[in-house]
Amino acid sequence: MFNIDIPFTVKKIPAKTVVGISRRTSNADGRSIKDIPATWTDFLQQNAHAKIKSRAIPPTMYAVYSDYESDWMGEYAYMIGCGVTRAGTVPEGMEVRKIPAQTYVVFNAKGQMPDEVLAIWSLIWLSELPRTYTYDFEVYDKRFTHPKQKEVDICIAVDPKKMKGAKQPTQ
């Protein structure tokens, strides 16, 4: 139905607040190939997680895609940050993303990172999923720290009315 041949679930995910480092990028002109790893590098080198107050327990990092200009080929904001219980005072050079409760198609990337995440995104871009282009995000929780089998959830905001009757691909 949505020409995606990998397992996914459709679920409503509660609102989340994320504080982190963000930059504008684009897939169309190839900037994202440099900007996304550079955002990770900035976050890690600045030890940004330690500066973020009110981090949620258990600690979870998010890569948030938001403020879409149009679709996946337009500009968007990319953020690496930590889930927080409240935004409070935001450290200098950081921003807040308040992700509303929405319906998402959730994919689970397992294995070699970032290759598995990139492979799923490539399928998403070519799919006919009824994306809303509001907030999409990747979840980097304790499963990502596993030494041999890392896992990341990729959550894509979709129009729930257009997902009615969506079938899981056959295994």
N, C-alpha and C positions, 0 to 999 in steps of 0.2 A: 504493500500500500504506500509506504513512504520510501521505497527503494533503499532501505538500509538493511543490510544483511548481517547485522551483529545484534546480539541480545541487548535489550534495553527495558527499563521499567518506566511507567508514567506515574508520577506522584506529585501531590501538593506538598511543597516544602515550606515550613514556617519562615517568617521574616528573619533576616540576619543583619548584623552590623559588622562591618570590616573596616579596620584602620590600617593604612599602609602607604606604600610608595606607588605613584601612578605616573603614566605618560600616555600621550596620544600616539597612535600608530595606525598602520594600514596594511592589509594583506595585498591590496592591488599593486602597490608600488614596491613591495618587498621589504618595506621598513620593518615589519613585524619580525622578520628573520633575525634582525639585530636588536630591535627594541625589547622583545620579550626576554631573551637571555640577559640583556643589560639591566633590565628592571630587577630580575632575580639577583644579579651580582650586586647592584646597589643595595638592595634590601639586606643581603647577607653580609656584605663588607661593612655596612654601617651598623651592624648588630641591631637592626631596627626593631626586631621583636622585643628586645629588652627595654626599649623606650616606650612601648605601647602599654598604657595603663588599662586596668579592668579586662585583661585577657580572659576569654571564656575558658572554662574547664569542662572537658579535657581540652588542652591546647590544640587548636586547628588553624592551619594556614589556608588561605584561599587565593586563587588567581581569579580576579573578577574582570569580566568584559562588560562594559557599559557605555552609555552615552553614544550609542551608535548613530552615525551620520545618516546611514541608510540601511544597508544590509552588510553581509560579511566582506564585501569589497570596498565599502566606505571606511572612513576613519572611525575609530572607536578609542575609548580609554581602556588601558590595561593596567591592572593593579595587583601587586603582591602585598598581602597583609595578613593580619591575625583577626580572628573572630573575637569580638569584645561583648561584654554584658551591657556596656553603655559607652558612648563615644567620649564624653567628658572633655578634657583638655587634649587636643590633638597635637602631637609633637611637631616641631617645625619641619617643614619639607614633606609632611604627610597629609593625607586626605582621608575623608570618611565616605564610605558607600553604605547606604541604607537600602538593603535588598528587600523588596516587599515579598510577602507570601505569594507564591505563584505556582502554577503547574509546570512541571519540568519533565523532559525526557532525560533519564539518567543512564549513562553508559559507564561501565567499569573497565578501566584500563589496567591491565596486569602484565608485569614483566619488565622488559628493558625500558627504562625511562631516559629521555623523554620520547623515545621512538613510538611507544604504544599510544601515548597521548596524541602525538602528531598524526598517527595513523587514523585514530578515531575522528579527530578534527577534519581530516581530509574527506572522510566519508560524510560527515555532517554537512560540510560545505557543498557537496555534490548531491545531497539528499533533497527531498521535497517536504521535509518536516515543516509544519506550519509555525515557524519561529516568530516570536514577537519582537525580537531585538530590543529587549529591555535590559535584563541582567542575565548573563550566563556566568557560570563559575566552575572552577575545579576545586575539589576538596583534598587537601593534603593533611591527613590525620595520622594516627599511629600506624595505620597500614602502610603508609609511605616509607616508614622507617625500617621495614623488614629488610634484612640484608640480601635475601635471595629472591623474594617475590613481592616487589613493590606494587602498591595499588593506589589508584587515583580515581575518584568519581568525577565525571564530567556532566554537569547539569545544564541543560539547554532549555530556556524558557519557551513554552509553546502555547498556542491557543487551545485550551482544553476542548472547546466545542468542535474543533477540527480534528481532534485526536480520538473522538468517539469511534469505537470499533477498531482502533488500531491493533493490529495483530503483531505478536512477537514473531521474528523470523524463525523458521524451523531449524532445529539444530542438526 
